[in-house]
Amino acid sequence: MLYHGISIMLAPVLVLQGLKVRRTTPRLAEPEGERVGQTGPNPQLSLLILGDSAAAGVGVANQSQALLGQVIEQLSPTLDVNYALFAKTGATTSTTLEAIQQIDTDHPVLGQGHYDVIVTSLGVNDITSSVSCDKWLLQQQALFTLLKKRYTPKQILVTALPPLGLFPVLPNPLRWSLGKRANQFNHRLQQLILKLNQQQGNQTSQFTMITLPLDNPQPEISMLDFMRQVMASDGFHPGAPIYNAWASLVVEQIVDGVVAPRCV
């Protein structure tokens, strides 16, 4: 690809910009709030959210505003939920895979024997490292295989990489380069998900890729300015509006894929 060659030529600039962003970007804390629990006396669904700082809710003050809390709130009119969150700032696909492999059955989240729905959010920390797309895909596939074997979920909802090419905190050409890299990773991830669904038919877990729409409802401002409005104060993590929109897509898949078949 053309951008590979350009990125190689720009490598010294990209490295310096990356170091500056790491040095100057505020480090936001993970939000307070419950990460394990249930709604109602008789939950009909078990949910695991797994991943990095975005999955953990960095960018908002409380879990009620983050992905977990918004999913629970939006599902509440439909059904009660057993929920769990295992997410950590800086997590990569590799470190998450290792954590699940090494966990014992006493762990309150990963030690459980089953989840109906698993939502993953992993890749940003992989992209900003030196991992290749091929290696990342192998790690993702290994993670999916382990999740299927250990938790036998009905659905695995795989969150696409966010549009790094629109992150306000990133200067160009770093923003351009990471945006292109994210697009490549997402394209290959979508191919992997299609392949996995075709291989297994309808007998086991169904994979779905969750991609946030990039619609700017304010045409009088640029997309970059719009992203500044909906992202967290650091210009890198989601803000409350993004968590709400992300949760809406997750809930839509849960209702269509898990709840609706039960009512047939």
C-alpha positions in Angstrom: 0.0 0.0 0.0 1.1 3.5 -0.7 0.7 4.7 2.9 3.2 2.0 4.0 5.9 3.7 1.9 4.9 7.1 3.0 4.9 6.1 6.7 8.4 4.6 6.3 9.6 7.9 4.9 7.9 9.8 7.7 9.0 7.4 10.4 11.3 9.9 12.3 8.6 12.5 12.4 5.9 9.9 13.5 8.1 8.6 16.3 8.8 12.2 17.6 5.1 13.1 17.4 4.1 9.8 19.2 6.5 10.5 22.0 5.2 14.0 22.4 1.6 12.9 22.5 2.4 10.3 25.2 4.2 12.9 27.2 1.7 15.7 27.0 -1.7 14.0 26.8 -3.5 14.0 30.2 -3.9 10.5 31.7 -7.5 10.1 32.6 -8.5 7.6 35.4 -10.9 4.7 34.9 -14.3 5.6 36.2 -15.8 4.6 39.5 -18.7 2.3 39.7 -19.7 -1.3 39.9 -18.1 -3.7 37.4 -19.9 -6.9 38.5 -23.5 -7.3 39.4 -27.0 -8.0 38.2 -30.2 -6.1 37.6 -33.4 -7.6 38.9 -34.0 -10.8 40.8 -34.0 -13.2 37.8 -31.5 -12.1 35.1 -32.3 -13.6 31.7 -28.9 -12.6 30.1 -25.3 -12.8 31.1 -23.0 -10.2 29.7 -19.2 -9.8 29.7 -17.4 -6.6 28.4 -13.7 -7.3 27.8 -11.0 -5.0 26.7 -9.0 -1.8 27.0 -9.5 1.7 28.5 -12.5 2.4 26.3 -14.1 -0.8 27.5 -13.2 0.3 31.0 -15.0 3.6 30.5 -12.1 6.0 30.5 -13.4 9.5 29.5 -16.4 9.6 31.8 -16.7 9.9 35.6 -18.8 6.8 36.4 -19.6 3.4 35.0 -23.2 4.6 34.6 -22.0 6.9 31.7 -19.6 4.3 30.2 -20.4 1.4 27.9 -21.3 -1.0 30.6 -23.7 1.3 32.3 -25.3 2.5 29.1 -25.9 -1.1 27.9 -27.5 -2.0 31.2 -29.7 1.1 31.1 -30.8 0.6 27.5 -31.5 -3.1 28.1 -33.5 -2.5 31.4 -36.9 -2.1 29.7 -36.4 -5.4 27.9 -34.7 -7.8 30.4 -32.6 -8.1 33.5 -28.9 -8.8 33.2 -26.0 -10.5 35.0 -23.1 -8.2 34.0 -19.3 -8.2 34.3 -16.5 -6.0 33.1 -12.9 -7.0 32.7 -11.0 -4.1 31.2 -7.8 -2.3 31.9 -6.0 0.8 30.5 -3.2 -0.2 28.2 -4.6 -3.7 27.5 -3.7 -5.3 24.2 -5.1 -8.4 22.5 -2.0 -10.3 23.7 -2.2 -9.2 27.3 -6.0 -9.9 27.5 -5.5 -13.4 25.9 -2.8 -14.2 28.5 -5.0 -13.0 31.4 -7.8 -15.4 30.4 -5.4 -18.3 29.8 -3.8 -17.8 33.2 -6.9 -17.2 35.3 -8.3 -19.6 37.9 -11.9 -20.6 38.4 -12.1 -18.4 41.5 -11.9 -15.1 39.6 -15.2 -13.3 39.9 -15.3 -12.4 36.2 -13.1 -14.6 34.1 -13.7 -17.6 36.3 -17.3 -17.8 35.3 -18.4 -20.8 33.1 -20.7 -19.1 30.7 -21.7 -15.7 29.2 -24.5 -15.3 26.7 -22.9 -12.2 25.1 -19.3 -11.0 25.1 -18.4 -7.6 23.9 -14.7 -7.0 23.0 -12.9 -3.7 22.6 -9.2 -4.3 21.7 -6.8 -2.9 19.2 -5.9 0.7 19.8 -3.0 -0.2 22.0 -1.9 -2.8 19.4 -2.0 -0.2 16.6 0.1 2.2 18.5 2.7 -0.5 19.2 4.8 -2.2 16.6 2.6 -5.3 16.2 1.9 -6.2 12.6 -1.6 -6.6 11.2 -1.0 -10.3 10.5 0.2 -11.0 14.1 -2.7 -9.0 15.6 -5.2 -11.1 13.5 -3.7 -14.3 14.8 -4.0 -13.0 18.4 -7.6 -11.9 17.8 -8.5 -15.4 16.4 -6.8 -17.1 19.3 -8.8 -14.9 21.7 -12.1 -15.7 19.9 -11.3 -19.4 20.0 -10.6 -19.2 23.7 -13.7 -17.2 24.5 -15.9 -19.7 22.6 -14.4 -22.7 24.3 -14.4 -21.3 27.8 -17.7 -19.3 27.9 -19.8 -20.8 25.0 -21.4 -17.4 24.2 -24.3 -17.0 21.8 -22.8 -13.8 20.5 -19.4 -12.2 20.4 -19.7 -8.6 19.5 -16.3 -7.3 18.2 -15.9 -3.6 18.4 -14.1 -2.1 15.4 -11.1 0.1 15.9 -12.1 3.8 16.3 -11.4 6.4 13.6 -7.9 7.3 14.8 -7.6 9.6 11.7 -10.1 11.8 13.5 -8.7 11.9 17.0 -8.2 15.6 17.9 -5.2 15.0 20.2 -3.1 13.5 17.3 -1.2 15.9 15.1 -0.7 15.2 11.4 1.0 13.3 9.9 0.7 10.9 12.9 -3.1 11.2 12.8 -3.2 10.3 9.1 -0.8 7.4 9.5 -2.7 5.8 12.5 -6.0 6.4 10.7 -4.8 4.5 7.7 -3.4 1.7 9.9 -6.7 1.5 11.8 -8.6 1.2 8.5 -6.3 -1.7 7.4 -6.8 -3.5 10.7 -10.6 -3.1 10.5 -10.8 -4.4 7.0 -8.8 -7.5 7.8 -10.8 -8.0 11.0 -14.0 -7.9 9.1 -12.7 -10.5 6.7 -11.7 -12.7 9.7 -15.2 -12.4 11.2 -16.9 -13.3 8.0 -14.6 -16.3 7.7 -15.3 -17.5 11.2 -19.1 -17.2 10.7 -18.9 -19.1 7.4 -16.8 -21.9 9.0 -19.0 -22.6 11.9 -22.5 -22.1 10.4 -25.2 -21.5 12.9 -24.1 -24.1 15.5 -21.9 -22.0 17.8 -21.1 -18.4 18.6 -22.2 -15.7 16.1 -19.6 -13.0 15.5 -20.7 -9.4 14.7 -18.5 -6.4 14.2 -19.7 -3.2 15.9 -18.7 0.0 14.0 -19.7 3.4 15.1 -21.3 5.5 12.4 -19.3 8.6 11.4 -22.2 11.0 10.9 -21.7 14.7 11.7 -25.1 16.2 12.6 -23.6 19.7 12.5 -22.6 20.4 8.9 -21.5 23.9 9.8 -18.5 22.5 11.7 -15.7 20.1 10.5 -15.7 16.5 11.5 -12.6 17.1 13.6 -14.4 19.8 15.5 -17.4 17.5 16.0 -15.1 14.8 17.4 -13.7 17.4 19.9 -17.3 17.8 21.1 -18.1 14.2 21.6 -14.8 12.8 22.8 -13.3 13.1 26.3 -11.2 16.0 27.4 -8.0 14.3 26.4 -9.0 14.1 22.7 -8.3 10.3 22.7 -11.0 8.5 24.6 -14.7 8.4 24.1 -17.0 10.9 25.8 -20.5 10.2 27.1 -22.2 10.7 23.7 -19.9 8.1 22.1 -20.5 5.6 24.9 -24.2 6.1 24.5 -24.1 5.5 20.7 -21.8 2.5 21.1 -24.2 1.0 23.7 -27.1 1.5 21.4 -25.4 -0.6 18.7 -24.6 -3.3 21.2 -28.1 -3.4 22.6 -29.6 -3.6 19.1 -27.5 -6.7 18.4 -28.4 -8.3 21.7 -32.1 -7.8 21.2 -32.0 -9.1 17.6 -29.7 -12.0 18.3 -30.5 -13.2 21.7 -33.8 -11.8 22.9 -35.8 -12.0 19.7 -35.1 -15.7 19.1 -36.4 -16.5 22.6 -39.7 -15.0 21.7 -40.2 -17.0 18.6 
